[in-house]
Structures are given as structure tokens and as C-alpha cells.
Amino acid sequence: MKVVDTTFLIDYYRERDAIEQYLDAHDEETIAASTITFGELAVGEIMARSETKREILADLGWLDVRAFTIEHAYDAAAIEADLRDRGEYRATSANDIEIGGTARALGVPIVTRNVEDFERFDGVVVETY
């Protein structure tokens, strides 16, 4: 299993070749996303008035959407506490911390184009495409 972040899904909608190649290379693996990721994507779609919830869900039928659980929240809290201890916490990273907490709790890598957003999270393995 791999957990993708919002940039992965945005690039999926933009039909970037790198996404198609990544999905082809990992077609035997479960590709998952947190409900936090889905929420970030939905905000953009709603603001752009481009797709309805039903259309987004239909487009992403291949994606295993994982509910943000108490285990994910605990790992996200540990990531945030570590960042605060190191003086590296940024409020704008709240969603990324929750997405990173999801990947860490599941024990799987996060796949993103924005490697620098996640590589500072202790215990989170980051892959790119």
C-alpha cells in the first residue's frame, strides 16, 4: 500500500505522464488516500465549481480512501509535537501533518511531488514520482 497526498491527485486530474507511469508501475499495490486528502481536493473542486462530490468519487474509484482514525490522529500529534520541539511547526502544515500521520500509522510510504513538505516528519517514508 501507498498513501498519496493531494498533489498526486491534482496531478492525476491534470493527466501528468508521471502519474500514469507511477500508477502503471504500481498496479499491483493498493493506492490509498486519507479523508483529509480527499477534503483538500474537494475544496479546490468546489471552489472551481468544476465537479460534484459524485463526480469526484466516480473519477477516483480506483483510490482506497481511508478514514482519519484515532490512530492516525495520534501519529499526527506525535509528528506535530516533534516539529514544535524543533521549532519547525507551521500552522499551514496542519493538513500535511494529518496526512503524514495517516501514512505513519499505516506503516506505509507517502507518495508526493512535494517531498520537502513531508521529509521533515519523523517516521514517515516519502516517495516521489
MODELLER restraints for C-alpha pairs under 7 A, 6 or more apart:
rsr = mdl.restraints
at = mdl.atoms
rsr.add(forms.Gaussian(group=physical.xy_distance, feature=features.Distance(at['CA:1:A'], at['CA:29:A']), mean=5.47, stdev=0.5))
rsr.add(forms.Gaussian(group=physical.xy_distance, feature=features.Distance(at['CA:1:A'], at['CA:30:A']), mean=4.56, stdev=0.5))
rsr.add(forms.Gaussian(group=physical.xy_distance, feature=features.Distance(at['CA:1:A'], at['CA:31:A']), mean=5.81, stdev=0.5))
rsr.add(forms.Gaussian(group=physical.xy_distance, feature=features.Distance(at['CA:1:A'], at['CA:32:A']), mean=6.96, stdev=0.5))
rsr.add(forms.Gaussian(group=physical.xy_distance, feature=features.Distance(at['CA:1:A'], at['CA:108:A']), mean=6.29, stdev=0.5))
rsr.add(forms.Gaussian(group=physical.xy_distance, feature=features.Distance(at['CA:2:A'], at['CA:30:A']), mean=6.41, stdev=0.5))
rsr.add(forms.Gaussian(group=physical.xy_distance, feature=features.Distance(at['CA:2:A'], at['CA:31:A']), mean=5.11, stdev=0.5))
rsr.add(forms.Gaussian(group=physical.xy_distance, feature=features.Distance(at['CA:2:A'], at['CA:32:A']), mean=5.98, stdev=0.5))
rsr.add(forms.Gaussian(group=physical.xy_distance, feature=features.Distance(at['CA:2:A'], at['CA:108:A']), mean=5.77, stdev=0.5))
rsr.add(forms.Gaussian(group=physical.xy_distance, feature=features.Distance(at['CA:2:A'], at['CA:109:A']), mean=5.46, stdev=0.5))
rsr.add(forms.Gaussian(group=physical.xy_distance, feature=features.Distance(at['CA:2:A'], at['CA:110:A']), mean=6.00, stdev=0.5))
rsr.add(forms.Gaussian(group=physical.xy_distance, feature=features.Distance(at['CA:2:A'], at['CA:111:A']), mean=6.75, stdev=0.5))
rsr.add(forms.Gaussian(group=physical.xy_distance, feature=features.Distance(at['CA:3:A'], at['CA:31:A']), mean=6.04, stdev=0.5))
rsr.add(forms.Gaussian(group=physical.xy_distance, feature=features.Distance(at['CA:3:A'], at['CA:32:A']), mean=4.67, stdev=0.5))
rsr.add(forms.Gaussian(group=physical.xy_distance, feature=features.Distance(at['CA:3:A'], at['CA:33:A']), mean=5.14, stdev=0.5))
rsr.add(forms.Gaussian(group=physical.xy_distance, feature=features.Distance(at['CA:3:A'], at['CA:103:A']), mean=5.99, stdev=0.5))
rsr.add(forms.Gaussian(group=physical.xy_distance, feature=features.Distance(at['CA:3:A'], at['CA:108:A']), mean=6.89, stdev=0.5))
rsr.add(forms.Gaussian(group=physical.xy_distance, feature=features.Distance(at['CA:3:A'], at['CA:109:A']), mean=6.24, stdev=0.5))
rsr.add(forms.Gaussian(group=physical.xy_distance, feature=features.Distance(at['CA:3:A'], at['CA:110:A']), mean=4.71, stdev=0.5))
rsr.add(forms.Gaussian(group=physical.xy_distance, feature=features.Distance(at['CA:3:A'], at['CA:111:A']), mean=6.07, stdev=0.5))
rsr.add(forms.Gaussian(group=physical.xy_distance, feature=features.Distance(at['CA:4:A'], at['CA:32:A']), mean=6.20, stdev=0.5))
rsr.add(forms.Gaussian(group=physical.xy_distance, feature=features.Distance(at['CA:4:A'], at['CA:33:A']), mean=5.32, stdev=0.5))
rsr.add(forms.Gaussian(group=physical.xy_distance, feature=features.Distance(at['CA:4:A'], at['CA:110:A']), mean=5.50, stdev=0.5))
rsr.add(forms.Gaussian(group=physical.xy_distance, feature=features.Distance(at['CA:4:A'], at['CA:111:A']), mean=4.68, stdev=0.5))
rsr.add(forms.Gaussian(group=physical.xy_distance, feature=features.Distance(at['CA:4:A'], at['CA:112:A']), mean=6.25, stdev=0.5))
rsr.add(forms.Gaussian(group=physical.xy_distance, feature=features.Distance(at['CA:5:A'], at['CA:33:A']), mean=6.66, stdev=0.5))
rsr.add(forms.Gaussian(group=physical.xy_distance, feature=features.Distance(at['CA:5:A'], at['CA:37:A']), mean=6.00, stdev=0.5))
rsr.add(forms.Gaussian(group=physical.xy_distance, feature=features.Distance(at['CA:5:A'], at['CA:110:A']), mean=6.93, stdev=0.5))
rsr.add(forms.Gaussian(group=physical.xy_distance, feature=features.Distance(at['CA:5:A'], at['CA:111:A']), mean=6.35, stdev=0.5))
rsr.add(forms.Gaussian(group=physical.xy_distance, feature=features.Distance(at['CA:5:A'], at['CA:112:A']), mean=5.67, stdev=0.5))
rsr.add(forms.Gaussian(group=physical.xy_distance, feature=features.Distance(at['CA:6:A'], at['CA:37:A']), mean=5.33, stdev=0.5))
rsr.add(forms.Gaussian(group=physical.xy_distance, feature=features.Distance(at['CA:6:A'], at['CA:40:A']), mean=6.72, stdev=0.5))
rsr.add(forms.Gaussian(group=physical.xy_distance, feature=features.Distance(at['CA:6:A'], at['CA:41:A']), mean=6.25, stdev=0.5))
rsr.add(forms.Gaussian(group=physical.xy_distance, feature=features.Distance(at['CA:7:A'], at['CA:112:A']), mean=6.30, stdev=0.5))
rsr.add(forms.Gaussian(group=physical.xy_distance, feature=features.Distance(at['CA:7:A'], at['CA:113:A']), mean=6.36, stdev=0.5))
rsr.add(forms.Gaussian(group=physical.xy_distance, feature=features.Distance(at['CA:8:A'], at['CA:112:A']), mean=5.74, stdev=0.5))
rsr.add(forms.Gaussian(group=physical.xy_distance, feature=features.Distance(at['CA:8:A'], at['CA:113:A']), mean=6.74, stdev=0.5))
rsr.add(forms.Gaussian(group=physical.xy_distance, feature=features.Distance(at['CA:11:A'], at['CA:19:A']), mean=6.80, stdev=0.5))
rsr.add(forms.Gaussian(group=physical.xy_distance, feature=features.Distance(at['CA:12:A'], at['CA:19:A']), mean=5.96, stdev=0.5))
rsr.add(forms.Gaussian(group=physical.xy_distance, feature=features.Distance(at['CA:18:A'], at['CA:129:A']), mean=6.03, stdev=0.5))
rsr.add(forms.Gaussian(group=physical.xy_distance, feature=features.Distance(at['CA:19:A'], at['CA:129:A']), mean=6.89, stdev=0.5))
rsr.add(forms.Gaussian(group=physical.xy_distance, feature=features.Distance(at['CA:22:A'], at['CA:129:A']), mean=6.25, stdev=0.5))
rsr.add(forms.Gaussian(group=physical.xy_distance, feature=features.Distance(at['CA:31:A'], at['CA:63:A']), mean=5.72, stdev=0.5))
rsr.add(forms.Gaussian(group=physical.xy_distance, feature=features.Distance(at['CA:31:A'], at['CA:64:A']), mean=6.09, stdev=0.5))
rsr.add(forms.Gaussian(group=physical.xy_distance, feature=features.Distance(at['CA:32:A'], at['CA:63:A']), mean=5.51, stdev=0.5))
rsr.add(forms.Gaussian(group=physical.xy_distance, feature=features.Distance(at['CA:32:A'], at['CA:64:A']), mean=4.35, stdev=0.5))
rsr.add(forms.Gaussian(group=physical.xy_distance, feature=features.Distance(at['CA:32:A'], at['CA:65:A']), mean=5.54, stdev=0.5))
rsr.add(forms.Gaussian(group=physical.xy_distance, feature=features.Distance(at['CA:32:A'], at['CA:66:A']), mean=6.66, stdev=0.5))
rsr.add(forms.Gaussian(group=physical.xy_distance, feature=features.Distance(at['CA:33:A'], at['CA:63:A']), mean=6.98, stdev=0.5))
rsr.add(forms.Gaussian(group=physical.xy_distance, feature=features.Distance(at['CA:33:A'], at['CA:64:A']), mean=6.33, stdev=0.5))
rsr.add(forms.Gaussian(group=physical.xy_distance, feature=features.Distance(at['CA:33:A'], at['CA:65:A']), mean=4.95, stdev=0.5))
rsr.add(forms.Gaussian(group=physical.xy_distance, feature=features.Distance(at['CA:33:A'], at['CA:66:A']), mean=5.93, stdev=0.5))
rsr.add(forms.Gaussian(group=physical.xy_distance, feature=features.Distance(at['CA:34:A'], at['CA:65:A']), mean=5.71, stdev=0.5))
rsr.add(forms.Gaussian(group=physical.xy_distance, feature=features.Distance(at['CA:34:A'], at['CA:66:A']), mean=4.82, stdev=0.5))
rsr.add(forms.Gaussian(group=physical.xy_distance, feature=features.Distance(at['CA:34:A'], at['CA:67:A']), mean=6.03, stdev=0.5))
rsr.add(forms.Gaussian(group=physical.xy_distance, feature=features.Distance(at['CA:34:A'], at['CA:68:A']), mean=6.19, stdev=0.5))
rsr.add(forms.Gaussian(group=physical.xy_distance, feature=features.Distance(at['CA:34:A'], at['CA:99:A']), mean=6.22, stdev=0.5))
rsr.add(forms.Gaussian(group=physical.xy_distance, feature=features.Distance(at['CA:34:A'], at['CA:102:A']), mean=6.69, stdev=0.5))
rsr.add(forms.Gaussian(group=physical.xy_distance, feature=features.Distance(at['CA:35:A'], at['CA:65:A']), mean=6.15, stdev=0.5))
rsr.add(forms.Gaussian(group=physical.xy_distance, feature=features.Distance(at['CA:35:A'], at['CA:66:A']), mean=5.89, stdev=0.5))
rsr.add(forms.Gaussian(group=physical.xy_distance, feature=features.Distance(at['CA:35:A'], at['CA:67:A']), mean=5.25, stdev=0.5))
rsr.add(forms.Gaussian(group=physical.xy_distance, feature=features.Distance(at['CA:35:A'], at['CA:68:A']), mean=5.98, stdev=0.5))
rsr.add(forms.Gaussian(group=physical.xy_distance, feature=features.Distance(at['CA:36:A'], at['CA:68:A']), mean=6.99, stdev=0.5))
rsr.add(forms.Gaussian(group=physical.xy_distance, feature=features.Distance(at['CA:36:A'], at['CA:95:A']), mean=6.73, stdev=0.5))
rsr.add(forms.Gaussian(group=physical.xy_distance, feature=features.Distance(at['CA:36:A'], at['CA:99:A']), mean=6.52, stdev=0.5))
rsr.add(forms.Gaussian(group=physical.xy_distance, feature=features.Distance(at['CA:37:A'], at['CA:99:A']), mean=6.83, stdev=0.5))
rsr.add(forms.Gaussian(group=physical.xy_distance, feature=features.Distance(at['CA:45:A'], at['CA:51:A']), mean=5.71, stdev=0.5))
rsr.add(forms.Gaussian(group=physical.xy_distance, feature=features.Distance(at['CA:68:A'], at['CA:102:A']), mean=6.95, stdev=0.5))
rsr.add(forms.Gaussian(group=physical.xy_distance, feature=features.Distance(at['CA:71:A'], at['CA:105:A']), mean=6.28, stdev=0.5))
rsr.add(forms.Gaussian(group=physical.xy_distance, feature=features.Distance(at['CA:72:A'], at['CA:101:A']), mean=5.15, stdev=0.5))
rsr.add(forms.Gaussian(group=physical.xy_distance, feature=features.Distance(at['CA:72:A'], at['CA:102:A']), mean=4.59, stdev=0.5))
rsr.add(forms.Gaussian(group=physical.xy_distance, feature=features.Distance(at['CA:72:A'], at['CA:105:A']), mean=5.39, stdev=0.5))
rsr.add(forms.Gaussian(group=physical.xy_distance, feature=features.Distance(at['CA:73:A'], at['CA:98:A']), mean=6.70, stdev=0.5))
rsr.add(forms.Gaussian(group=physical.xy_distance, feature=features.Distance(at['CA:73:A'], at['CA:101:A']), mean=6.52, stdev=0.5))
rsr.add(forms.Gaussian(group=physical.xy_distance, feature=features.Distance(at['CA:75:A'], at['CA:101:A']), mean=4.68, stdev=0.5))
rsr.add(forms.Gaussian(group=physical.xy_distance, feature=features.Distance(at['CA:75:A'], at['CA:104:A']), mean=6.62, stdev=0.5))
rsr.add(forms.Gaussian(group=physical.xy_distance, feature=features.Distance(at['CA:75:A'], at['CA:105:A']), mean=5.97, stdev=0.5))
rsr.add(forms.Gaussian(group=physical.xy_distance, feature=features.Distance(at['CA:76:A'], at['CA:97:A']), mean=5.54, stdev=0.5))
rsr.add(forms.Gaussian(group=physical.xy_distance, feature=features.Distance(at['CA:76:A'], at['CA:98:A']), mean=5.05, stdev=0.5))
rsr.add(forms.Gaussian(group=physical.xy_distance, feature=features.Distance(at['CA:76:A'], at['CA:100:A']), mean=6.66, stdev=0.5))
rsr.add(forms.Gaussian(group=physical.xy_distance, feature=features.Distance(at['CA:76:A'], at['CA:101:A']), mean=3.94, stdev=0.5))
rsr.add(forms.Gaussian(group=physical.xy_distance, feature=features.Distance(at['CA:79:A'], at['CA:97:A']), mean=6.71, stdev=0.5))
rsr.add(forms.Gaussian(group=physical.xy_distance, feature=features.Distance(at['CA:79:A'], at['CA:121:A']), mean=5.95, stdev=0.5))
rsr.add(forms.Gaussian(group=physical.xy_distance, feature=features.Distance(at['CA:79:A'], at['CA:122:A']), mean=6.45, stdev=0.5))
rsr.add(forms.Gaussian(group=physical.xy_distance, feature=features.Distance(at['CA:80:A'], at['CA:89:A']), mean=6.78, stdev=0.5))
rsr.add(forms.Gaussian(group=physical.xy_distance, feature=features.Distance(at['CA:80:A'], at['CA:97:A']), mean=6.69, stdev=0.5))
rsr.add(forms.Gaussian(group=physical.xy_distance, feature=features.Distance(at['CA:83:A'], at['CA:89:A']), mean=4.86, stdev=0.5))
rsr.add(forms.Gaussian(group=physical.xy_distance, feature=features.Distance(at['CA:100:A'], at['CA:118:A']), mean=6.82, stdev=0.5))
rsr.add(forms.Gaussian(group=physical.xy_distance, feature=features.Distance(at['CA:100:A'], at['CA:124:A']), mean=6.49, stdev=0.5))
rsr.add(forms.Gaussian(group=physical.xy_distance, feature=features.Distance(at['CA:103:A'], at['CA:109:A']), mean=6.11, stdev=0.5))
rsr.add(forms.Gaussian(group=physical.xy_distance, feature=features.Distance(at['CA:103:A'], at['CA:110:A']), mean=5.97, stdev=0.5))
rsr.add(forms.Gaussian(group=physical.xy_distance, feature=features.Distance(at['CA:103:A'], at['CA:124:A']), mean=6.83, stdev=0.5))
rsr.add(forms.Gaussian(group=physical.xy_distance, feature=features.Distance(at['CA:104:A'], at['CA:123:A']), mean=6.28, stdev=0.5))
rsr.add(forms.Gaussian(group=physical.xy_distance, feature=features.Distance(at['CA:104:A'], at['CA:124:A']), mean=5.35, stdev=0.5))
rsr.add(forms.Gaussian(group=physical.xy_distance, feature=features.Distance(at['CA:109:A'], at['CA:124:A']), mean=6.64, stdev=0.5))
rsr.add(forms.Gaussian(group=physical.xy_distance, feature=features.Distance(at['CA:109:A'], at['CA:125:A']), mean=4.67, stdev=0.5))
rsr.add(forms.Gaussian(group=physical.xy_distance, feature=features.Distance(at['CA:109:A'], at['CA:126:A']), mean=5.47, stdev=0.5))
rsr.add(forms.Gaussian(group=physical.xy_distance, feature=features.Distance(at['CA:109:A'], at['CA:127:A']), mean=6.54, stdev=0.5))
rsr.add(forms.Gaussian(group=physical.xy_distance, feature=features.Distance(at['CA:110:A'], at['CA:125:A']), mean=6.30, stdev=0.5))
rsr.add(forms.Gaussian(group=physical.xy_distance, feature=features.Distance(at['CA:110:A'], at['CA:126:A']), mean=5.04, stdev=0.5))
rsr.add(forms.Gaussian(group=physical.xy_distance, feature=features.Distance(at['CA:110:A'], at['CA:127:A']), mean=6.06, stdev=0.5))
rsr.add(forms.Gaussian(group=physical.xy_distance, feature=features.Distance(at['CA:111:A'], at['CA:126:A']), mean=6.05, stdev=0.5))
rsr.add(forms.Gaussian(group=physical.xy_distance, feature=features.Distance(at['CA:111:A'], at['CA:127:A']), mean=4.74, stdev=0.5))
rsr.add(forms.Gaussian(group=physical.xy_distance, feature=features.Distance(at['CA:111:A'], at['CA:128:A']), mean=5.34, stdev=0.5))
rsr.add(forms.Gaussian(group=physical.xy_distance, feature=features.Distance(at['CA:112:A'], at['CA:127:A']), mean=6.40, stdev=0.5))
rsr.add(forms.Gaussian(group=physical.xy_distance, feature=features.Distance(at['CA:112:A'], at['CA:128:A']), mean=5.09, stdev=0.5))
rsr.add(forms.Gaussian(group=physical.xy_distance, feature=features.Distance(at['CA:113:A'], at['CA:128:A']), mean=5.46, stdev=0.5))
rsr.add(forms.Gaussian(group=physical.xy_distance, feature=features.Distance(at['CA:113:A'], at['CA:129:A']), mean=6.49, stdev=0.5))
rsr.add(forms.Gaussian(group=physical.xy_distance, feature=features.Distance(at['CA:115:A'], at['CA:126:A']), mean=6.61, stdev=0.5))
rsr.add(forms.Gaussian(group=physical.xy_distance, feature=features.Distance(at['CA:115:A'], at['CA:128:A']), mean=6.72, stdev=0.5))
rsr.add(forms.Gaussian(group=physical.xy_distance, feature=features.Distance(at['CA:118:A'], at['CA:126:A']), mean=6.75, stdev=0.5))
rsr.add(forms.Gaussian(group=physical.xy_distance, feature=features.Distance(at['CA:119:A'], at['CA:126:A']), mean=6.26, stdev=0.5))
